[in-house]
Amino acid sequence: MLQESFTDAFLHLETFRFDSSFGAWLKRITINKCINALAKRHPDITSVEILPDLISNSNNTDEEEDEFTRFTVTRIQKAMEKLPDGYRVIFSLYLLEGYDHLEIAQILGINEATSKSQYSRAKQKIRELIKFEGDERQA
């Protein structure tokens, strides 16, 4: 997708209007290309490469902690897979990709408040799913 985005940007360089920075324009092309590709294929993609850093409170390399982290990442990944598409996209863009709510709103064509509320609901839903999974394991 990134390579195709660069190619598209190069081929359509004359459409750059200098309304924003070139980086922002290129970022918009890349995001739109990825969203369009996802909409066409409907894959079940969940990026969790960054999650161990987010949930680990220290940089210990204990085997026991690594096992706990993997277990936690697995639980979060499974919970993310169960989220509705809208929640999952906003959750991923905000938490994993680092976009702010204003950028997400522009990308998806929604209000900033909608992005914030969807993100909040996604976090709550993930908490509920993980808690429910934990309760099932204890039963």
Steps between C-alpha positions, in 0.01 A plus 500: 500500500780740587676441171177548308434820695838643406438405138157666503643813663775520238258446212260762635755752626336774292185470717690607814355845579732610783200531734687287750847357535615242247529247784138551600390463136702179462366369831144562379568311174649209694214482749235518230675231295512270806138565597386433143701177486352387832151583384550287189650197673352508851802326654519426869814702571607582850832668560629421846871566459483805727273352769770332714663841551165657587397247762837427654581733790870419502773380270568177691583201284380230741369193323200510731425862408546424130253213532251731677547768232443252218189374673375854544576593139316189385199594709499857368540376143206262538291777653592736215386240247157501663460878478262644241686635196452866594634450853794292375606751233493797738665301781780392266552842345513674837680255724716302260564744216523815713249723322313758705123521494495799265708309243281191538189713452643645179611159371166331563279801427346509849487751785790519745254433784385184322859380479551564872178326602564201271852465643365518854235239421761277335720512812202420722393213273853353507502521882165322513608229255824435691317495834235266358772270364673502839173421679436208262846357572442511876161331475 
